[in-house]
Amino acid sequence: MKVHRLERHDTALLVVDVQERLAAAMDPEALARMLGRLGALIEGARVLGLPIAVTEQYPKGLGHTVRSIKERLGDVPVVEKLRFSALEGTVRERLAGRRHVVVAGMETHVCVYQTVRDLISEGRHPALCMDAVLSRFPVDREAGLELARAAGATLTSVEAALFEMLETAGTPEFKRISAAVK
C-alpha cells in the first residue's frame, strides 16, 4: 500500500453538501461535533493557504450551506450540483494542480463516497476526515468510510491532516491551527 503524504503546496480542501435540510436530519450531538471539526478544518485550510471548493446538492430541495460553515468559508463560491459526486467542472477548476484533496461533508455513504471514488478514478488522492463527515444513520457513515477506504482513500482526522501539512511547531501558523483544533 502506497503511503500518501499531504503537503500544503499539493493539497486542496473539498467540502461536500453541508446543507440545512441534511443537517436537520442528523443526530444533533453528532452534527454539532462534525460541524465543530469541519470549522477547524476550514480555518486550518485558510491558515495553510489551501484552495477550497464547496458544493451544494440540489439546494432548492436541501437548502444552502449551514450558516456556521458558510461564515467560515467566507467568499468561497458555492458550486450547485445534481450529480451525487462533487467532482465536476467548476470543482475541478478549484482543485486544479492539486493531487491531494482533503474531503469532508455529507452524506458519507452517498455524495462523499462517490466524490472520493471519482477523485481516485481521476488519479488524485483523497484524504477523508472521519471526524468531519456524517450520515443520518451510523451504519451508513461506517459503510461510506469502508467504501472510501476500499477504493483507496486515506482515512484521517482533521487534526492529523492539518498537522501533517503544517510539518513543524513553533510558528505563527502552528499557533493558529492549534487554537482552531482545540
C-alpha positions in Angstrom: 0.0 0.0 0.0 1.4 3.4 -1.0 1.6 6.0 1.7 0.5 9.4 0.6 1.9 12.5 2.2 -0.3 15.6 2.5 1.8 18.6 1.5 0.2 22.0 1.5 1.5 23.0 -1.9 -0.2 20.0 -3.4 -3.4 19.7 -1.4 -6.9 21.3 -1.6 -10.0 21.1 0.6 -13.4 19.9 -0.7 -16.5 20.5 1.5 -19.4 18.4 0.2 -23.0 19.3 0.8 -23.1 20.5 4.4 -26.7 21.8 3.9 -29.5 23.0 6.1 -32.1 20.3 5.4 -29.5 17.5 5.5 -28.2 18.8 8.8 -31.7 18.9 10.2 -32.0 15.1 9.6 -28.8 14.3 11.5 -28.3 13.3 15.2 -27.9 16.8 16.9 -24.9 15.7 19.0 -23.1 14.1 16.1 -23.9 17.1 13.9 -22.5 19.6 16.5 -19.3 17.6 16.8 -18.9 17.3 13.0 -19.6 21.0 12.4 -17.0 21.9 15.0 -14.4 19.7 13.4 -15.3 21.0 9.9 -15.0 24.6 11.2 -11.5 23.8 12.5 -10.6 22.2 9.2 -11.7 25.2 7.2 -9.8 27.5 9.5 -6.7 25.4 9.2 -7.0 25.2 5.4 -7.2 29.0 5.3 -4.1 29.3 7.5 -2.2 26.9 5.2 -3.4 28.7 2.0 -5.2 25.7 0.5 -7.7 26.2 -2.3 -11.2 25.4 -1.0 -14.1 24.1 -3.0 -17.6 23.7 -1.6 -20.7 22.1 -3.1 -24.5 22.0 -2.5 -26.6 19.2 -3.7 -29.9 20.4 -5.1 -30.2 23.5 -2.9 -33.8 24.1 -3.9 -34.7 21.0 -2.0 -31.9 20.6 0.5 -31.3 24.2 1.4 -28.0 26.0 1.5 -24.8 25.5 3.4 -25.2 25.6 7.1 -24.7 29.1 8.4 -21.8 28.4 10.7 -19.9 26.7 7.9 -20.9 29.4 5.3 -19.5 32.0 7.6 -16.2 30.1 7.9 -16.0 29.7 4.2 -16.4 33.5 3.6 -16.2 34.3 -0.1 -15.6 30.8 -1.4 -18.1 30.3 -4.2 -20.6 27.5 -3.8 -21.0 25.1 -6.7 -24.6 23.8 -7.1 -24.9 20.2 -8.3 -27.4 17.5 -9.1 -24.9 14.6 -9.5 -24.0 12.9 -6.2 -20.3 13.2 -7.0 -19.0 16.7 -6.4 -16.3 16.2 -9.0 -17.5 18.2 -11.9 -16.3 21.2 -14.0 -16.1 24.1 -11.5 -14.9 21.9 -8.7 -12.2 20.5 -10.9 -11.1 24.1 -11.6 -10.9 24.9 -7.9 -8.8 21.7 -7.4 -6.5 22.3 -10.4 -2.9 21.4 -9.9 -3.5 19.7 -6.6 -3.0 15.9 -6.4 -4.3 15.5 -2.8 -7.8 16.5 -1.7 -8.9 16.6 1.9 -12.6 15.7 1.8 -15.3 16.4 4.4 -19.1 16.7 4.3 -22.4 14.9 4.0 -23.6 12.2 3.5 -20.7 9.9 3.9 -22.2 6.9 2.0 -23.6 8.9 -0.9 -22.1 12.2 -2.1 -18.9 12.0 -0.1 -18.1 8.4 -1.1 -18.9 8.9 -4.8 -16.7 12.1 -4.8 -13.9 10.1 -3.2 -14.3 7.3 -5.8 -14.2 9.8 -8.7 -11.2 11.6 -7.3 -9.3 8.3 -7.2 -10.5 7.5 -10.8 -9.0 10.8 -11.9 -5.6 9.9 -10.3 -6.0 12.2 -7.3 -5.5 11.1 -3.7 -8.4 11.8 -1.3 -7.8 12.1 2.5 -11.2 11.6 4.1 -11.5 13.3 7.5 -13.5 10.8 9.6 -14.5 13.4 12.2 -15.8 15.8 9.5 -18.2 13.5 7.7 -21.7 12.5 8.7 -24.7 10.4 7.6 -28.2 10.2 9.1 -27.5 6.7 10.4 -24.2 5.4 11.9 -24.3 2.3 9.7 -24.4 4.5 6.5 -21.5 6.6 7.8 -19.5 3.4 8.5 -20.4 2.0 5.1 -19.2 5.2 3.4 -15.9 5.1 5.3 -15.3 1.5 4.4 -16.2 2.1 0.8 -13.8 5.0 0.7 -11.0 3.0 2.2 -11.6 0.1 -0.1 -11.5 2.5 -3.1 -8.1 3.8 -2.0 -8.7 6.9 0.2 -6.7 7.6 3.3 -8.9 7.8 6.4 -7.6 10.6 8.7 -8.8 13.2 11.1 -9.0 16.9 10.9 -6.1 17.3 13.4 -3.9 14.7 11.8 -4.4 16.1 8.3 -3.7 19.7 9.3 -0.6 18.9 11.4 0.7 16.6 8.6 0.6 19.6 6.2 2.0 22.0 8.8 5.0 19.8 9.5 6.6 21.8 12.3 5.7 23.5 15.5 6.8 26.9 16.9 5.4 29.0 14.0 2.5 31.5 13.9 0.7 29.0 11.7 1.1 26.3 14.3 -0.4 28.6 17.0 -3.4 29.5 14.8 -4.0 25.8 13.8 -3.6 24.6 17.4 -6.2 27.2 18.5 -8.6 26.1 15.8 -8.4 22.4 16.6 -8.9 22.8 20.4 
